[in-house]
Amino acid sequence: MHARTRRNCIIFLPNLLVSSHSLGTMCIGAFIWQAHPLYPLLLIQNRDEYRNRPTKALAWWDVDGVEILGGRDEVGGGTWLACTRQGRVAFLTNVLELHPHPDAKTRGDLPLLFLESTKSPMEFAHELAADAHRYNGFNLIVADIPSKSMVYISNRPMGEPVSIQQVSPGLHVLSNAKLDSPWPKAQRLGKGFKQMLNQYGKTQVMVKEMVEKLMKDKVKADKSKLPGICDLDWEFSLSSVFVEVDTPLGMYGTRSTAALAIRAGGQVSFYENCLEEGVWFERTINYTIN
Ligand SMILES: *[C@@H]1O[C@H](CO)[C@@H](O)[C@H](O)[C@H]1NC(C)=O
């Protein structure tokens, strides 16, 4: 079984590399929700993409009259992490899979659909469920800070009903499988995040320090612990929290690291460390939820 899977993957690998759509944005994020003394939500996330894919750095943009703060993918027009003045937050990761559909709808639109809507996270999730099969595998988290509601939505495994789950208070890690799946890098990040939060205790988190220690981590997983969905060498390259891999289509890897810290009083601090033409730039945009 294992040998067969690997052979399929090797045949598949060139396709994987040729179609930038199929690999897409493989993000990893860790967050603590409704369980920290200062922050109802504290999230750190890496976005992995081809380095040459046009991207707009963290900024406010207007989407059909709604002000949205986040980075933006200029190819698909969507985002992987963004929030609004009203305190709606959405973030997305792709599910690692062998045969994504080239004609599927753009997953990067999913966060925008939620941010533009006025539905509660749960209502939105049920509305999206009807349409979820038209996208490749995704994990989407949508939250409304004022009403303390956060919902996880995923359209995988294929053939099963769309999974919709209220996110429980506590620490969670989202990579390229179901929420809190014990993938090696997700476990490593979760453990590191927990340790750092314990160190800070009830004091303000030093976002840059945390991002530097946890999100720039290039330690790879033990090959025997990889999920074995694709070619093992490829999975090995993607097995660190910070990814950097040379492909025939150019460098692929982490090109944006973000931290979103929302305080109980509604003060939002969105930090991004983003690679722009080979240079890492830092930005922080602060605002207060209306
Ligand atoms: C934004 O807020 C953070 C956290 O409160 C603070 O450390 C930082 O100095 C603020 N930055 C700006 C540009 O206002």
The ligand as a Tripos MOL2 file, in Angstrom:
@<TRIPOS>MOLECULE
LIG
   14    14     1     0     0
SMALL
NO_CHARGES

@<TRIPOS>ATOM
      1 C1          0.5600   48.4820   17.9930 C.3       1 LIG1
      2 O1          0.1530   47.7860   19.1460 O.3       1 LIG1
      3 C2          1.1860   47.0100   19.7430 C.3       1 LIG1
      4 C3          0.5490   46.1640   20.8380 C.3       1 LIG1
      5 O2         -0.2130   46.9270   21.7080 O.3       1 LIG1
      6 C4          2.2730   47.9380   20.2320 C.3       1 LIG1
      7 O3          3.3210   47.2010   20.8360 O.3       1 LIG1
      8 C5          2.8310   48.7100   19.0480 C.3       1 LIG1
      9 O4          3.7630   49.6600   19.4800 O.3       1 LIG1
     10 C6          1.7150   49.4220   18.2920 C.3       1 LIG1
     11 N1          2.2700   49.9110   17.0350 N.am      1 LIG1
     12 C7          1.8880   51.0190   16.4490 C.2       1 LIG1
     13 C8          2.5430   51.3120   15.1280 C.3       1 LIG1
     14 O5          1.0480   51.7530   16.9270 O.2       1 LIG1
@<TRIPOS>BOND
     1     1     2 1
     2     1    10 1
     3     2     3 1
     4     3     4 1
     5     3     6 1
     6     4     5 1
     7     6     7 1
     8     6     8 1
     9     8     9 1
    10     8    10 1
    11    10    11 1
    12    11    12 1
    13    12    13 1
    14    12    14 2
@<TRIPOS>SUBSTRUCTURE
     1 LIG1         1 GROUP 0 **** ****
